[in-house]
Amino acid sequence: MKLGTRGFIGARLTEARQARGLTAVSLAELVGVTPQSISQYENNKQSPSPETMDLISDLLRFPKERFLLEAAQQDDAPVFWRSNVTAVKSARERAEIRLSWVKEILDYQGKFFDFPELNLPKVEAPSDFRDIDSSFLDDLALSVRDYWEIGNGPMPDLLLEMENNGIVVSRIRIGAEKLDAFSQWPQDSNIPFVVLGRDKASAVRQRFDAAHELLHILLHRGVDRKRLNTAQDFKILEDQAHYFASSLLLPEKQFVDELYGCSLDSFLALKERWKVSIGAMIMRSKSLGLIDAPEAQRLWINYTRRGWRKVEALDNKLEKERPRLLRRSMEALLSERVQSVEQILSALSLPAEDIEEICDLDEGVLSGKRPEQKAMPIMKGSAPAIADKGTNIVSFGVPKRKG
């Protein structure tokens, strides 16, 4: 009689397998067991032998302790995906699992820090989201700026504004062409979450994605989940988020005052200052009535001729905003010697590389796998220079008081 792994939780194997984007069949092939065996493990009808458990742990790069933890309860709050139809199911599974890890990491850090409280303007919206119009969204965008005391010029670091006002932001490698970002405001929680894709998005695209998800948090928390599975309703929700993002990032008066003409070159002249894509400026100009449909079409034709459908001008120059909350918290635990790397990894039972990604930590902080450094020539008679990266300290919370 073969002995199984005592305390094994099948749901944790499903989690680890989906997190790596594997089917039960592909995992079975890697492990050298039948797909039926994997199904038996995941449904708690059988547990793997200690030898098989070691192999699964190594292949999926998860500590064995992870497979012994009770499964987390499923949150029924809606998840707003940037692409509800075309996104591959496996990619959404991977992304949603990482969202659950963001929550776990935040819970762990919350034992040591008090984070910024949620600070959002109260919104009195129509009871039916289909009754929301562009005028309402323009007013809401201005009220957010006013409530957060941002002013009406170019938006400063949007991710920092969101984090300082109680929204937790993370960036992950989603690995799906049509899935750029998503958000959720869990039930019975005062903490909304926004997860951005770091795969291909430019700095301006990432800012637009963040503003888009902000609208879902502000306005769509109470939407019935069934609505998200209806193509017509889903499109309305997404169009509202698109419009709000444009309005938030490009307030009408200031944008129009600085725009000397509705041409690609005039949009390009504003891009670096406003950190908004030229494509978004075309759409905003059309929605404000600055150009009509034929003029917009001509701009899009020339936009395509310049090769900007894939990469716009300045996309390679503008630096992406970087979330700070999770990263600074983890760095503070280590720098203040509140927790060691070993204690952090033991408490979370997650792979070090995944924690680094979710927290936007520099590679190797937890895993020890530093990126390979290329050898550089040294001038004769001089000592090698030591790089000083700086810290750019950001206030993200205060240590919890004891007692």
N, C-alpha and C positions, 0 to 999 in steps of 0.2 A: 504493500500500500504506500503510495507516494504522499509525502507530507506537503501540505500547502503552506502559504505564508500567513502566519497568524496576524489577525487584525487587518487584513487586506480589504480595501474599499474599492469596489469595481468602478464607481463613478470617477474616481481619481485617475484610473487608467484611461477612461474615455476622455477626460479633460486633457491629459498629457498627450494622448494620441492626436486629438483634434488640434491641439496647440501646435503640433508639428506638421499639421496638414496631411496626415496619413489616414487611409481607410483601414478598416479592420483586416481586409485581405492583404494589403501591403505590409502592415505590421506583422501579420502572421508569417509572411514570407521571410521577413527580416529575422524574426525570433526563431523560426523553424518549427512552428506549431501549426495546427489547422485553424482556419478562420472561425470554425465552431468553438475552438478553445478560447479564442479571444472574446467571442460573444459570451461564453460561459463566465469568463473572468469579469467582464464588464457588467454582467447582470447578477453578480454575486452568487452564481450557482456553483462556482468552483474557484479556487484561488491558485495562482501559479506556484510551482515549486520554488524553493529558495534560489536554486540555480537559474530558473527561468526569470524569476523576479530580478536577480542581479543583471541578467542580460537586457531585460526591458528597461531597467533603470539606466544602464549605460547607453543603450540605443537612443532613448528619448531624452537623455541628458537631464534627468530629474533625480534628485536625492530619493533614496528608498523611503525615507520618512514621509514623503509627500503622499505615497500610496496608502498610508495608514491613517490619514486624517479624515475625519468625518466630512462628508460632502457639504458644501455651502448650500443654503436655501436659495432657490431660484427667485429672482426679483421679477415681479409682474409689470413693473413700470415700462412703458414703451421705450424702445431704443429708436432714435431717429437716424436712419442711415442716409448718407448722401445719394446713394443709388439703391433703391429698394427692389428694382426689377432685374437689372443686369448683373448685379454683384453675385459672384459665385458663392454658393452656400457654404463651402468649406472655408472660404476667406472670411465670411461673416462669423462662422464658428470660432475661428482663430482670434478674430478681433474681439468678440464678446468675452472670450475666456480671458484675454488680456485686460479687458475692462474689470473683470472680477479680481484680477491680480492688483490692479490700481487700488481698488477698494481695500484689499488686504494690506497692502503696503501703507496706505493712509491710516488704517486702523492701528497698525503697528507703530507708526510714527506719532500717532495721537497719544500714545502712552507717555511721550516725552515732551510734546509741544502743544501749545494752544495755537490754532490756526486762525486766520482772519474769518470773522463772522460773515455770513451771507448778507450782502448789501445790494439789493435790487430794488428798483422803483416799483411801486404798486401799479399794476396795470388793470384798468377797467375795460376789458375787451368785450365785444359782442359774445353772447353765449354760443352762437354758432360760428365757428372759425371761417365759414364760407362767406360771412358778411363783412369780414375785415377788408378794407380797401387800402389803396396806396397812401391816401391822406392820413389814415390812422397810423400806418407804418412810418411815414415821415415824422409825424409828431412823436411817436415812440422813440425813434432814433435820436431826436433832439433831446427828449427827456432823459434818455440814458446818459448822453453827454453832460447834460446839466446836473444830473444826480451824482455822477462821478466826478464832476468839476473838471471836465476835460477841455472845455472850450470848443470852438467851432472851426479851428484850423485842422491841419493834418492830424490824424489820430496818432498819438504816441504809441509806445509798445502795447499792443492790444492784449497780448497774453498776460503781461504784467498787470494791466488794469483788471482783467478778469480774475486773476489769482488774488490780487489785493482785495477784491470784493467777494471772496468766498467761493469762487468756482475753481475746481481742481482740473488742471490741464495736463495731459500727457501726450507724448508722440511715440508712435510705434511703426514698425514696418508691416503694413497691412498685406502687401503682396497681391493686390487686386487692381486691375486697370481702372475699374469704374467705382472704386470705393475709396473716397478721399478722406472722410471724417465721419464721426458719429457722436451722439451725445445721449445722456440719460440723466434724469433726475429721479433717483430711487424713491420708492414709497417709504414713508416714515423716516425720511432723512432730510436734513437741511443742507445737504451738500450736492450740488449738481456736478456732473462730470462731462468733460469734453475730451475726446480722443482724436488727435490729428494724425494723418498718415505722413510719414517722413520719406516715403519711397521716391516720389518724383516731383512733388509740389515745389514750386518756386516760393520765394519769400512773399510775393504779393498774393499768390494763390493760397498760401497758408493763412494769411491774414483774412482773406475773404472767407475761407472755410470756417475760421474761428468766429467771425461775425455772423455767419450763416447759422452756426450752431447756437450762438447766443440768443437768436430769435426763438428757436425751439424751446430753450430754457425759459425765456420770458413769457412766452405766449401759448405754447402747445402742450404744457405738462398734462392738462386734463383731457386731451384728445383721446377718444376711445381707440384702443389698439387696432380694432377692426378697420378703422378708417385708413390706417397705414397700408392695409392690404388691398385697398380699392384704388385702382390706377388714377381715377379722376380726382379723388380726394387727396391722394398722395402728391399729385402734381400741384394742387392748390397750396398745400403746406410748403412744398419746396419753392414754389414761385414767391410765396410770401417771405420766406427766409432769404431768397436771392435779393429781392427788392430791399428788404431791411438792411442787408449787408452793404448794398450799394449806397443807401441813404446814410447809414452810420459812417461809412468811410469817406463819402463825398457829400457833405451837407450842401444843399442847393445853393444858398447865397454865396458862400465862400468859393465853391467850385466854379460857379458861373463867373464870379468877379475875376478869378485868375485865368480863366480860359479865354484866350485871345482869338480862337477860331476852332471850329469843329473839324479838324484835320488830324491825320495820324501824327504829324510832326508836332502839332500843338499838344496833343495828348502825351506824346513822348516827353515833351519838355516838362510836364507836370508829374510824370511817373515817379521820379526819384524823390521828390518832395512829399508827395501824397502816399507813396508806396501802395499804389493801386494799379492793377493791370490796365493796359490800353483797351483790351477787350471789355473790361468792366466800365471804362469811361465811355465807350461807344454805347453800351446798353443804358448807362445813366443819362447820357445826352438825349437818347431817343425817348426815355421815359419822362424826361423833363420837357419834352417838346422842342428841344434845340435843333433837332434834325427830324426829318420825316422818314418813312420806311424806305423809299428809294435812295435817299442820301445814306442811310445806314447800310443798305445793301452795297452801295459803291465803296463805302469804307471797309466793309468786310472783304470785298473782292481784293482791294489793294492790301489789306491786312494779310490775306492769304498769299498774295504775290511776294510779299516781303519775307515769307517763311515764318511768320509769327504764330501760326497755329500750334506749332510744337514748342518753340522757344521764342519769347518776345525779346526785344532789345532791353538791355539792363538786367535781365533775369539772372545772369551769371555774376552780376556785380552786387546786387542787393542781398544783404545777409538776413537769414531767417531769424525771426524771434524765437527765443528758447525758453521753455517753461522753467521756472525757478523753484517752485514750492517743494516738490518732492526731492529735487536734487539738493537744494540747500539744506533741507532737513537731514538727509542722509549724510551729507558732508559734515554737518555740525555734530552728528552723533559720533562720527569717526574722529574729527579733529579735536573735539572736547573729551575724547576717550570715554564717552558715556557707554558706547557699545563698540565691540571689536567686530572685524569682518566676520569672524567665526560665529559670534553671537547673532549678528544680523541674519546670516545665512541659515543658522539653526532655527531662529524664531520664525522665519518666513517659509522655510522648506521649498524654496523656489530656486531655479538655476541662476547663478550669479550673472550670467550674460543677459538673461531676461530682466532681472532687476535693474541692471545698468541701463538697458534700453528704455524701460518704462519710466525710470527716474531721470532720464536724460543725463546720466553720469558719464564722465569720460571713460573710454574703454580701459578696462584693467583695474578700476578702483576696487571692485569686489572680486573679479575673476583672476586678477593678477596677470592677465594676458594683455600686455602693453603692445600697441602697434609697433611694427618693426621700424626702426629708425635707419635712414639711409646715411651711410658714412659721408662726411663732408671734409674737404681739404682744409688744413689749418696753416695759416701763414707761419713761416719759420720764425722761431723766437718768440711766439705769442702763445698764451695759454688758451685752451678751449673756452669758448663763451658758454655761460650757463644761462639758459633761457629762464626768464621770469614771466610766468603766464599772468600774474595778477589774480585778484579774487573777485572784483566787482561785486562786493557784498550787497545783498538785497535783504530787506527786512521781510521775513516770511511768517513770523510768529514769535512767541516767547516761550522759554522753557516752562513746563508745568511746575507749579509750586508743590512742594511735598506737603503731605498732611491734608 
